Amino acid sequence: MKLAIFDLDDTLIDFATTREIAYRQLAQHLDAQGIDSAAFGRVCPAIDRQLFVRFEQGHMSRSEYRLRRFAEPLTAIGVEPESGLVLQLNKLFMDCVNDAPLLFDDVLPVLQRLRALDIRTAILTNGPSDGQRRKLKATGLADCVDHVAIGEEIGFSKPSPLAFHSVVERFSLVNHVDALMVGDSPELDYDAALTAGLKAVLLDRGDRHRDAGRTSIRSLDALLLQS
């Protein structure tokens, strides 16, 4: 392994926990407005995921995605999605997940050890550019890796092979198999990286994909055994 490429959300950053904190803040705001926050919380995650996939695939602009991910859940529970309320919800959410992200405990020690072993490191993420840059700044991760590639900036998002190739070519690697992709998504990180000609390992912190037939690890510390 000459290059280790990491996904960002739920690989290096504990986005699931940060998102739950953000949703609790949204619930408090909605309750203060007399809106059923429990009903909103039941429908919002699924709607958000569907819209995010469309954003990833280039079928929706960043601004449209951010407005619809909260406007549509409000509509679904019978609340008029007034623009002021939607913008407030979006700001509350983004300020929380982007400016107060939580790093997993194993991240910084492993990145430091890989650098000491002269293994190059990069981050490849699909998230909206401005939000991801805010996370990188808040956590200091941009200074801990050699390169950051964000789908919205490079023009290719995972699972496109071009997203992976753009990172590998940045380091002038002759063989793509000298690069290892590490991420939590079986489809976007593991399967897509193999299709692109890289090696891959699935980071399965919660042991949710035991029967998926993929090479997996429970923590980033296991990478040091493969280096």
Helices and strands as residue ranges (DSSP letters): E 3-6, H 15-32, H 37-56, H 62-76, H 83-99, H 107-116, E 120-125, H 129-139, G 141-143, E 147-150, H 151-154, H 161-170, G 176-178, E 179-183, I 186-191, H 192-195, E 199-203, E 216-217, G 220-225
